[in-house]
Amino acid sequence: MSEGAHGLSARERLRAERATAAKRTRLRRRLLLVAMVVAVLSLGGVYLTSGDPADEAVDKPLVVPANTSGDQRTSVVHGKPDARRTLTVHTALNCTECHKLEQALGPAMRALADQGAYRIEYRVATAPDGTAGDKSALHAINALGAAANADAETEAGKAGKFIGYLGLLLGEQSASDDRLLALADKVEGLRTPAFDRAVQELIYLPWSVKVDRAHRASREELPATELGGAALPLHESEGRFLTPEAFARHVRERL
């Protein structure tokens, strides 16, 4: 009796162990299935959210801001329209050295333009390394387009609002639309209902895509300048930016 009982107990234990093992196997399969579903959904989410930032502009009409020039009107101009020479300034968003150049030589460059030595064409890339602009960079170019358009109401050849705004954006990284509007408050006369609408409704976004493609940095280093198509030095032998006086001297030697 006792032996039979012990035998039955052993069989029951074996049956229980098998049932437990089967339950664990089913649980592992379910967990594996859940993990696979999560992985697929995650990949799908990445795919859905990592599309081309330019897609946002597809259904919008192309509106080109005033005060622009070039074959595709992707450069913003400052200076007298009848100036015989052009100083091309290659710069980029999220570019620390570009920001430093604007602080060091920007006023000197524009002073010579105001004197008629040349007119300036600003060619703004969305990134300094030649990569395509992300969503925030394209939105920043859109806001710069709104600033350029605002200059159409000022004296011909003056891009004061655009320049003031550009100087602020060169020192920013991945500014949100709200931040773009807040920065505009720092530029006298820029923050208007028309400007706000252009930023919020992305009026110049298709133009921003053209700017991105036209001025995508193909140089080893930014910033860079050209006078009449020939490179103009910006640095001293020690690597520092030229003084305003030295820059003016280089320009006069080319005129």
MOMOFEN-V824536 format. One record per residue. N is the residue number from 1. RES is the residue in one small letter. SS is DSSP state (~ for helix, > for strand, _ for the rest). Layout:
BEGIN
n:N res:RES ss:SS
n:N res:RES ss:SS
END
This chain:
BEGIN
n:1 res:m ss:_
n:2 res:s ss:~
n:3 res:e ss:~
n:4 res:g ss:~
n:5 res:a ss:~
n:6 res:h ss:~
n:7 res:g ss:~
n:8 res:l ss:~
n:9 res:s ss:~
n:10 res:a ss:~
n:11 res:r ss:~
n:12 res:e ss:~
n:13 res:r ss:~
n:14 res:l ss:~
n:15 res:r ss:~
n:16 res:a ss:~
n:17 res:e ss:~
n:18 res:r ss:~
n:19 res:a ss:~
n:20 res:t ss:~
n:21 res:a ss:~
n:22 res:a ss:~
n:23 res:k ss:~
n:24 res:r ss:~
n:25 res:t ss:~
n:26 res:r ss:~
n:27 res:l ss:~
n:28 res:r ss:~
n:29 res:r ss:~
n:30 res:r ss:~
n:31 res:l ss:~
n:32 res:l ss:~
n:33 res:l ss:~
n:34 res:v ss:~
n:35 res:a ss:~
n:36 res:m ss:~
n:37 res:v ss:~
n:38 res:v ss:~
n:39 res:a ss:~
n:40 res:v ss:~
n:41 res:l ss:~
n:42 res:s ss:~
n:43 res:l ss:~
n:44 res:g ss:~
n:45 res:g ss:~
n:46 res:v ss:~
n:47 res:y ss:~
n:48 res:l ss:~
n:49 res:t ss:~
n:50 res:s ss:_
n:51 res:g ss:_
n:52 res:d ss:_
n:53 res:p ss:~
n:54 res:a ss:~
n:55 res:d ss:~
n:56 res:e ss:~
n:57 res:a ss:~
n:58 res:v ss:_
n:59 res:d ss:_
n:60 res:k ss:_
n:61 res:p ss:_
n:62 res:l ss:_
n:63 res:v ss:_
n:64 res:v ss:_
n:65 res:p ss:_
n:66 res:a ss:_
n:67 res:n ss:_
n:68 res:t ss:>
n:69 res:s ss:>
n:70 res:g ss:_
n:71 res:d ss:_
n:72 res:q ss:_
n:73 res:r ss:_
n:74 res:t ss:_
n:75 res:s ss:>
n:76 res:v ss:>
n:77 res:v ss:>
n:78 res:h ss:>
n:79 res:g ss:_
n:80 res:k ss:_
n:81 res:p ss:_
n:82 res:d ss:_
n:83 res:a ss:_
n:84 res:r ss:_
n:85 res:r ss:_
n:86 res:t ss:>
n:87 res:l ss:>
n:88 res:t ss:>
n:89 res:v ss:>
n:90 res:h ss:>
n:91 res:t ss:>
n:92 res:a ss:>
n:93 res:l ss:_
n:94 res:n ss:_
n:95 res:c ss:_
n:96 res:t ss:~
n:97 res:e ss:~
n:98 res:c ss:~
n:99 res:h ss:~
n:100 res:k ss:~
n:101 res:l ss:~
n:102 res:e ss:~
n:103 res:q ss:~
n:104 res:a ss:~
n:105 res:l ss:~
n:106 res:g ss:~
n:107 res:p ss:~
n:108 res:a ss:~
n:109 res:m ss:~
n:110 res:r ss:~
n:111 res:a ss:~
n:112 res:l ss:~
n:113 res:a ss:~
n:114 res:d ss:~
n:115 res:q ss:_
n:116 res:g ss:_
n:117 res:a ss:_
n:118 res:y ss:_
n:119 res:r ss:>
n:120 res:i ss:>
n:121 res:e ss:>
n:122 res:y ss:>
n:123 res:r ss:>
n:124 res:v ss:>
n:125 res:a ss:>
n:126 res:t ss:_
n:127 res:a ss:_
n:128 res:p ss:_
n:129 res:d ss:_
n:130 res:g ss:_
n:131 res:t ss:_
n:132 res:a ss:_
n:133 res:g ss:_
n:134 res:d ss:_
n:135 res:k ss:~
n:136 res:s ss:~
n:137 res:a ss:~
n:138 res:l ss:~
n:139 res:h ss:~
n:140 res:a ss:~
n:141 res:i ss:~
n:142 res:n ss:~
n:143 res:a ss:~
n:144 res:l ss:~
n:145 res:g ss:~
n:146 res:a ss:~
n:147 res:a ss:~
n:148 res:a ss:~
n:149 res:n ss:~
n:150 res:a ss:~
n:151 res:d ss:~
n:152 res:a ss:~
n:153 res:e ss:~
n:154 res:t ss:_
n:155 res:e ss:_
n:156 res:a ss:_
n:157 res:g ss:_
n:158 res:k ss:_
n:159 res:a ss:_
n:160 res:g ss:~
n:161 res:k ss:~
n:162 res:f ss:~
n:163 res:i ss:~
n:164 res:g ss:~
n:165 res:y ss:~
n:166 res:l ss:~
n:167 res:g ss:~
n:168 res:l ss:~
n:169 res:l ss:~
n:170 res:l ss:_
n:171 res:g ss:_
n:172 res:e ss:_
n:173 res:q ss:_
n:174 res:s ss:_
n:175 res:a ss:_
n:176 res:s ss:_
n:177 res:d ss:~
n:178 res:d ss:~
n:179 res:r ss:~
n:180 res:l ss:~
n:181 res:l ss:~
n:182 res:a ss:~
n:183 res:l ss:~
n:184 res:a ss:~
n:185 res:d ss:_
n:186 res:k ss:_
n:187 res:v ss:_
n:188 res:e ss:_
n:189 res:g ss:_
n:190 res:l ss:_
n:191 res:r ss:_
n:192 res:t ss:_
n:193 res:p ss:~
n:194 res:a ss:~
n:195 res:f ss:~
n:196 res:d ss:~
n:197 res:r ss:~
n:198 res:a ss:~
n:199 res:v ss:~
n:200 res:q ss:~
n:201 res:e ss:~
n:202 res:l ss:_
n:203 res:i ss:_
n:204 res:y ss:_
n:205 res:l ss:~
n:206 res:p ss:~
n:207 res:w ss:~
n:208 res:s ss:~
n:209 res:v ss:~
n:210 res:k ss:~
n:211 res:v ss:~
n:212 res:d ss:~
n:213 res:r ss:~
n:214 res:a ss:~
n:215 res:h ss:~
n:216 res:r ss:_
n:217 res:a ss:_
n:218 res:s ss:_
n:219 res:r ss:_
n:220 res:e ss:_
n:221 res:e ss:_
n:222 res:l ss:_
n:223 res:p ss:_
n:224 res:a ss:>
n:225 res:t ss:>
n:226 res:e ss:>
n:227 res:l ss:>
n:228 res:g ss:_
n:229 res:g ss:_
n:230 res:a ss:>
n:231 res:a ss:>
n:232 res:l ss:>
n:233 res:p ss:_
n:234 res:l ss:_
n:235 res:h ss:>
n:236 res:e ss:_
n:237 res:s ss:_
n:238 res:e ss:_
n:239 res:g ss:_
n:240 res:r ss:_
n:241 res:f ss:>
n:242 res:l ss:_
n:243 res:t ss:_
n:244 res:p ss:~
n:245 res:e ss:~
n:246 res:a ss:~
n:247 res:f ss:~
n:248 res:a ss:~
n:249 res:r ss:~
n:250 res:h ss:~
n:251 res:v ss:~
n:252 res:r ss:~
n:253 res:e ss:~
n:254 res:r ss:~
n:255 res:l ss:_
END
